[in-house]
Amino acid sequence: MPQYHLAQVNIGRVKAPPEDPLMAAFMNRLDEINALADVTPGFVWRLKTSEGNATYLRPYEDDRILVNMSVWETIEALRQYVYGGRHMELLKQRHQWFEKFAGVYLALWWVPAGHLPGIDEANQHLAYLETHGPTEFAFTFKAIFPPDEQFQQAIDWQSFRACPAT
C-alpha cells in the first residue's frame, strides 16, 4: 500500500442554481459520473453529503461556487478518470454550465494514506498555488511533484479541520 495518496480539489462557478433548467443536463449526469469515480481503479474517497455528491455544500461566500474533492492512490489513476471516457464528455461541455473561472480552480497535493482532506485544507492548497505557482505543497497536472518524505513529515496534518462530509 502506498504511503501517500493524491488529493485533488476543483471548484467552479455555475451559471445557475442546481435546480435551474439550465443545469439539468449536468445534474442528470452527476450520479453516473460520481458512481464511475467510485469504481475506477485507484479511487480512494470523494467529498459527498447524504445526497451522494458535494453539489449542495456551500463552503464559499459565493453560493454559485461548487466544490469537488477526492483522493486517489496515484496521479495516473486520477488522470485516467478525469481525461478518459465519460468524465471527459462532461469536461468538453462544461462551458454550458460553468462560467470561466478567473483564478486557480484545481490543486493537487500528496496526503498520508488514510488522511481525508477538509475544505480548509483544500482552500489553503488553492490559495498557495494561486500565489506561488506549482510546488510540493500544491501542483497541477502540468507541473507534478512526487511525494517527498522530508517535506511531508514537516506538515502538521492535525492543524487542518476535519472534513465536513464523508
C-alpha positions, 0 to 999 in steps of 0.5 A: 500500500502506498504511503501517500495518496493524491488529493485533488480539489476543483471548484467552479462557478455555475451559471445557475442554481442546481435546480435551474433548467439550465443545469439539468443536463449536468445534474442528470449526469452527476450520479453516473459520473460520481458512481464511475469515480467510485469504481475506477481503479485507484479511487480512494474517497470523494467529498459527498453529503447524504445526497451522494455528491458535494453539489449542495455544500456551500463552503464559499461566500459565493453560493454559485461556487461548487466544490469537488474533492477526492483522493486517489492512490496515484496521479495516473489513476486520477488522470485516467478518470478525469481525461478518459471516457465519460468524465471527459464528455462532461469536461468538453461541455462544461462551458454550458454550465460553468462560467470561466473561472478567473483564478486557480480552480484545481490543486493537487497535493500528496496526503498520508494514506488514510488522511481525508482532506477538509475544505480548509485544507483544500482552500489553503492548497488553492490559495498557495498555488494561486500565489506561488505557482506549482510546488510540493505543497500544491501542483497541477497536472502540468507541473507534478511533484512526487511525494517527498518524505522530508517535506511531508513529515514537516506538515502538521496534518492535525492543524487542518479541520476535519472534513465536513462530509464523508 
